Amino acid sequence: MTNGLTIGQAAAFVGITIKTVRHYHRLGLVAEPDRDSSGYRRYGSADLLRLIQVRTLAGAGVPLAEISGLLGADPERFAAALDDVHRRLTERIEDLTARRDTLHRLEHSDRTLLPDRACAILDRLTQLGFSTDYMAVQREGLVLARALIPEIFDSFLTHLEHSLADPEFIALTKRSWDARSWDPDDPRIDGLASEVAANLLTNRALQTMPTGFQSQSDAAARYGLVNHHREDQGPSIARLNALVEANLRAAGIHIPHQ
């Protein structure tokens, strides 16, 4: 009777694959046993013990490159090494937990990209019956504003909070969104722009931008990217916005101009 186990039997007994056993051999973690008279390698109890030790350490998160040194370490060094592995695993767990939480929040992407105050504004817009398309553009605009013009983001939110309490502003905003379907030269755009500007001017303080922002050399470029977001997809909206800004500037409101 042939003594010892074949590689397949050894792998099965230890709970790993033949491929893994061979990988351990290549790394020098487990010495290859001698071949028998038939040319097969036979695994004895010492080989299985070593396979179990390597498998256990690898399963606990110890990098394979460190296992060989650990198996030959004295008890004190072994314990210290395991403490280090424990610390690294804890860090990985915390990192993975944070990533999982981020993925969870991505199910509600507003909460990931925007502060609660901005999310509350989006919720309010939904309650007021604004369309899905309008909400998408406003959501994108808020994300851009937070990233590109953080100096005035809070004041921008204050302006929106105040405006959404004004029924006239809400009605004008819905009419402005409906103007997407108008021809850019439609004369109604001029009248609508005048009404929107007049409504905004009822509270001039909310239209005033911080002096520090106005003085920055790239203020106009950053503001323009936010305020004119997606205008390329709606020529009539682009004209409406340009006329509103012109009316506000004529009334003495400083608006960055590219």
C-alpha positions as CSV (number, residue, x, y, z in Angstrom):
1,M,0.0,0.0,0.0
2,T,1.4,3.4,-1.0
3,N,1.9,5.8,1.9
4,G,0.8,9.4,1.8
5,L,-1.8,11.3,-0.1
6,T,-1.9,12.6,-3.6
7,I,-2.0,16.3,-4.2
8,G,-5.7,16.1,-4.9
9,Q,-6.4,14.3,-1.6
10,A,-4.2,16.7,0.3
11,A,-5.9,19.7,-1.1
12,A,-9.4,18.2,-0.4
13,F,-8.5,17.3,3.2
14,V,-7.1,20.8,3.9
15,G,-10.0,22.6,2.2
16,I,-8.1,24.3,-0.7
17,T,-7.7,23.6,-4.4
18,I,-4.9,21.8,-6.2
19,K,-4.1,25.1,-7.9
20,T,-3.6,26.8,-4.5
21,V,-1.3,24.0,-3.3
22,R,0.8,24.4,-6.3
23,H,0.8,28.2,-5.8
24,Y,2.1,27.7,-2.2
25,H,4.9,25.5,-3.6
26,R,5.9,28.1,-6.1
27,L,6.1,30.7,-3.4
28,G,8.2,28.4,-1.2
29,L,5.6,28.4,1.6
30,V,5.2,24.6,1.4
31,A,8.0,22.3,0.3
32,E,7.2,19.9,-2.5
33,P,7.2,16.3,-1.1
34,D,9.3,13.6,-2.8
35,R,7.8,11.4,-5.5
36,D,7.0,7.8,-5.0
37,S,8.1,4.9,-7.3
38,S,5.2,5.7,-9.6
39,G,6.3,9.3,-10.0
40,Y,3.6,10.9,-7.9
41,R,4.3,13.3,-5.0
42,R,2.9,12.0,-1.8
43,Y,1.9,14.3,1.1
44,G,2.4,13.1,4.7
45,S,1.1,14.5,8.0
46,A,3.9,17.1,8.2
47,D,3.0,18.4,4.7
48,L,-0.6,18.7,5.7
49,L,0.2,20.5,8.9
50,R,2.2,23.0,6.9
51,L,-0.7,23.4,4.4
52,I,-3.2,24.0,7.2
53,Q,-0.9,26.6,8.8
54,V,-0.5,28.5,5.6
55,R,-4.1,28.2,4.7
56,T,-5.2,29.5,8.1
57,L,-2.9,32.5,8.1
58,A,-3.8,33.4,4.5
59,G,-7.5,33.1,5.4
60,A,-6.9,35.4,8.3
61,G,-5.6,38.1,6.0
62,V,-1.9,37.7,6.4
63,P,-0.2,38.5,3.1
64,L,1.4,35.4,1.5
65,A,4.7,37.2,1.3
66,E,4.8,37.4,5.1
67,I,3.6,33.9,6.0
68,S,7.0,32.1,5.6
69,G,8.6,34.5,8.1
70,L,5.8,34.1,10.5
71,L,5.9,30.3,10.5
72,G,9.5,30.4,11.6
73,A,9.1,33.2,14.1
74,D,9.3,32.9,17.9
75,P,6.1,33.4,19.9
76,E,6.8,37.1,20.7
77,R,7.5,38.0,17.1
78,F,4.5,35.9,15.9
79,A,2.2,37.7,18.2
80,A,3.5,41.2,17.2
81,A,3.1,40.3,13.5
82,L,-0.5,39.1,14.1
83,D,-1.2,42.4,15.9
84,D,0.0,44.3,12.8
85,V,-2.1,42.2,10.5
86,H,-5.1,42.8,12.8
87,R,-4.5,46.6,12.6
88,R,-4.3,46.5,8.8
89,L,-7.4,44.4,8.6
90,T,-9.3,46.8,10.8
91,E,-8.2,49.6,8.5
92,R,-9.4,47.7,5.5
93,I,-12.7,47.0,7.1
94,E,-13.2,50.6,7.9
95,D,-12.4,51.5,4.3
96,L,-14.7,48.9,2.9
97,T,-17.5,50.0,5.3
98,A,-17.0,53.6,4.1
99,R,-17.2,52.5,0.5
100,R,-20.3,50.4,1.2
101,D,-21.9,53.5,2.9
102,T,-21.0,55.6,-0.2
103,L,-22.7,53.1,-2.5
104,H,-25.7,53.1,-0.3
105,R,-25.9,56.9,-0.5
106,L,-25.5,56.7,-4.3
107,E,-28.9,55.2,-4.3
108,H,-30.0,58.6,-3.3
109,S,-27.3,60.6,-5.2
110,D,-28.5,64.0,-4.0
111,R,-27.4,63.0,-0.5
112,T,-23.9,62.1,-1.7
113,L,-23.1,65.2,-3.7
114,L,-25.1,67.9,-1.9
115,P,-25.6,69.0,1.7
116,D,-28.9,68.5,3.5
117,R,-29.9,72.2,2.9
118,A,-29.6,71.8,-0.9
119,C,-31.4,68.5,-0.8
120,A,-34.3,70.2,1.1
121,I,-34.5,72.7,-1.7
122,L,-34.8,69.9,-4.3
123,D,-37.4,68.2,-2.2
124,R,-39.3,71.5,-2.1
125,L,-39.1,71.8,-5.9
126,T,-40.6,68.4,-6.2
127,Q,-43.5,69.3,-3.8
128,L,-44.1,72.4,-6.0
129,G,-44.7,70.2,-9.0
130,F,-41.7,71.0,-11.1
131,S,-41.0,68.5,-13.9
132,T,-38.5,65.7,-13.8
133,D,-36.4,67.4,-16.5
134,Y,-36.3,70.7,-14.6
135,M,-35.3,68.9,-11.4
136,A,-32.5,67.1,-13.2
137,V,-31.0,70.4,-14.5
138,Q,-31.4,72.1,-11.1
139,R,-29.7,69.1,-9.4
140,E,-26.8,69.4,-11.7
141,G,-26.7,73.1,-11.3
142,L,-26.5,72.8,-7.5
143,V,-23.7,70.2,-7.7
144,L,-21.7,72.5,-10.1
145,A,-22.4,75.5,-7.9
146,R,-21.1,73.8,-4.8
147,A,-17.9,72.7,-6.6
148,L,-17.2,75.8,-8.8
149,I,-18.4,78.7,-6.7
150,P,-18.3,77.6,-3.1
151,E,-17.7,81.2,-2.0
152,I,-21.3,82.1,-2.8
153,F,-23.0,78.7,-2.5
154,D,-24.6,79.4,0.8
155,S,-25.9,82.8,-0.4
156,F,-27.2,81.0,-3.5
157,L,-29.1,78.6,-1.3
158,T,-30.5,81.5,0.7
159,H,-31.7,83.1,-2.5
160,L,-33.5,79.9,-3.6
161,E,-35.1,79.3,-0.2
162,H,-36.5,82.8,-0.2
163,S,-37.7,82.6,-3.8
164,L,-39.5,79.3,-3.3
165,A,-41.6,81.0,-0.7
166,D,-42.8,83.4,-3.4
167,P,-45.7,82.1,-5.6
168,E,-45.0,84.7,-8.3
169,F,-41.4,83.5,-8.6
170,I,-42.6,79.9,-8.8
171,A,-45.1,80.7,-11.6
172,L,-42.4,82.7,-13.5
173,T,-39.9,79.9,-13.2
174,K,-42.4,77.3,-14.6
175,R,-43.2,79.7,-17.5
176,S,-39.5,80.1,-18.1
177,W,-39.0,76.4,-18.2
178,D,-41.9,76.1,-20.7
179,A,-40.2,78.6,-22.9
180,R,-37.7,75.9,-23.9
181,S,-40.2,75.1,-26.7
182,W,-40.4,78.7,-27.9
183,D,-38.5,80.0,-30.9
184,P,-35.5,82.0,-29.7
185,D,-36.8,85.1,-31.4
186,D,-40.3,84.8,-29.9
187,P,-41.3,88.3,-28.6
188,R,-42.8,86.7,-25.5
189,I,-39.2,86.1,-24.2
190,D,-38.6,89.8,-23.8
191,G,-41.6,90.3,-21.7
192,L,-40.9,87.2,-19.6
193,A,-37.3,88.3,-19.0
194,S,-38.6,91.7,-17.8
195,E,-41.0,90.0,-15.4
196,V,-38.4,87.7,-14.0
197,A,-35.9,90.5,-13.5
198,A,-38.5,92.7,-11.8
199,N,-39.4,89.8,-9.4
200,L,-35.7,89.3,-8.5
201,L,-35.3,93.0,-7.9
202,T,-38.0,92.9,-5.2
203,N,-35.2,91.8,-2.9
204,R,-32.0,93.4,-4.2
205,A,-29.9,92.2,-1.3
206,L,-30.3,88.6,-2.4
207,Q,-28.9,89.4,-5.8
208,T,-25.7,91.0,-4.4
209,M,-22.6,88.8,-4.6
210,P,-19.8,88.9,-2.1
211,T,-17.1,91.5,-3.0
212,G,-14.4,88.9,-2.5
213,F,-15.9,86.7,-5.2
214,Q,-16.4,89.6,-7.7
215,S,-12.8,90.5,-7.5
216,Q,-11.4,87.1,-8.5
217,S,-10.1,86.9,-12.0
218,D,-11.9,83.7,-12.8
219,A,-15.2,84.6,-11.2
220,A,-17.0,85.2,-14.5
221,A,-15.8,81.9,-16.0
222,R,-16.9,79.9,-12.9
223,Y,-20.2,81.7,-12.5
224,G,-20.9,81.3,-16.2
225,L,-20.4,77.6,-16.1
226,V,-23.1,77.3,-13.4
227,N,-25.6,79.9,-14.5
228,H,-25.5,78.9,-18.2
229,H,-25.5,75.1,-17.6
230,R,-27.2,73.3,-20.5
231,E,-28.2,76.5,-22.3
232,D,-26.6,74.8,-25.4
233,Q,-29.6,72.5,-25.4
234,G,-32.2,75.3,-25.3
235,P,-31.5,78.4,-27.4
236,S,-34.7,80.1,-26.1
237,I,-33.6,79.6,-22.5
238,A,-30.1,81.0,-23.4
239,R,-31.7,84.2,-24.8
240,L,-34.1,84.4,-21.8
241,N,-31.2,84.2,-19.3
242,A,-29.1,86.7,-21.2
243,L,-32.0,89.2,-21.2
244,V,-32.7,88.7,-17.4
245,E,-29.0,89.3,-16.7
246,A,-29.0,92.4,-18.9
247,N,-32.0,93.8,-17.0
248,L,-30.4,93.1,-13.7
249,R,-27.2,94.8,-14.7
250,A,-29.2,97.8,-16.0
251,A,-30.7,98.0,-12.5
252,G,-27.2,98.2,-11.0
253,I,-26.8,94.5,-10.0
254,H,-23.3,93.3,-10.5
255,I,-23.3,89.9,-12.4
256,P,-20.1,88.4,-13.6
257,H,-19.9,88.8,-17.4
258,Q,-17.8,86.7,-19.7
